């Protein structure tokens, strides 16, 4: 790992990041099924060698490849309406590809993009910085996806925003602040601010909407460092549930929601109404979003390499766990039953797999 990447990781780690009977019954013949799994490989920060791995859950084959000439780390991958979106964070681009053919579509210039939520011909993209460097105010960019694509508006979104969530009436943004933030911003779909929700937790980063239209907020916790980057204190993570602007459930965790990268520390499965969250870099806890209850820890075989991302495929009863051996070697993804247990398979990825998206039949 380069010295530059190590320094950047220390700064970023203030964020605290390093049909299925078991999860819900669905006996219908026309339910959704996954068609592809996309893994965003962050790459090494100073090399800008992010890539994307594609995996076919039908024949269990994968292809590790660089989609296009990204020249950037890859922060996240998202699938919506048959399009694969890749946020090239250090490359200041939002890349688009046909999710079936992987044919490239026009990319869009967006400063320091992190995560994206798509609403038809529009997208909402969080930018970690506002253009003035570390700990500068971030932005929420409104993007017109028609034609070549263009940013039509840029809104203030607190310090270093990360996750963005689109619901029927609102757009939510988690103002992470490298673990020092505590606010979730709510806008209407036109970009007008509706609320600044005080979570009273350290570092809201990821957002998920459940089937009951409640919003789950994953707070990473934080790490405090002295001038020599020695750890002098930690705050554990927390999971919150919002109904409107009110916090209706709160689940304190015993450690930070740390992933390597920092990567994708949580995933929500609509089909199984289950949320999974990485705690402490190598454990996975589960929540039943229908009943708003903690549902225990998922047991996996011992693996010394930290988790970079997780994804739960409720259509096939599968759990994908990305592992990051380092930032100069290829990683891999192990496949398990949704409830955990023995490894059912694995596939190789690029360097530092830190984001996973699952395409289904109606994406």
GIFEN-V588328 format. One record per backbone hydrogen bond with DSSP energy under -1.0 kcal/mol. CO is the residue of the C=O (numbers start at 1). NH is the residue of the N-H. Records with the same first field share a line. If there is no record, write none. Layout:
CO->NH + NH
This chain:
2->6
3->7
4->8
5->9
6->10
7->11
8->12
9->13
11->14
12->15
13->16
33->361
36->359
37->55
38->357
39->53
40->354 + 355
41->51
44->48
51->41
52->65
53->39
54->63
55->37
56->60
61->56
63->54
65->52
72->50
76->87
78->85
80->83
82->99
83->80
84->97
85->78
86->95
87->75 + 89
88->93
92->110
93->88
94->108
95->86
96->105
97->84
98->102
103->98
108->94
112->128
115->126
117->124
119->122
121->145
122->119
123->143
124->117
125->141
126->114
127->139
133->136
138->157
139->127
140->155
141->125
142->152 + 153
143->123
144->150
146->149
150->144
153->142
155->140
158->138
159->177
163->174
165->172
170->167
171->187
172->165
173->185
174->162 + 176
176->181
177->180
181->203
182->199
183->175
184->197
185->173
186->194 + 195
187->171
188->191
192->188
195->186
197->184
202->221
203->220
205->163
206->218
208->216
210->213
214->210
215->242
216->208
217->240
218->205 + 206
219->238
220->257
222->235
224->232 + 233
226->229
230->226
233->224
235->222
237->253
238->219
239->251
240->217
241->248 + 249
242->215
243->246
246->243
249->241
251->239
255->237
256->258 + 280
265->278
267->276
269->273 + 274
273->289
274->269
275->287
276->267
277->285
279->283
281->307
283->279
284->298
285->277
286->295
287->275
288->292 + 293
293->288
296->286
299->341
306->324
307->260
308->264
309->322
311->320
313->318
318->313
319->336
320->311
321->334
322->308
323->332
331->349
332->323
333->347
334->321
335->344 + 345
336->319
337->340
345->335
347->333
350->331
351->43
352->42
355->40
357->38
359->35 + 36
360->363
363->82
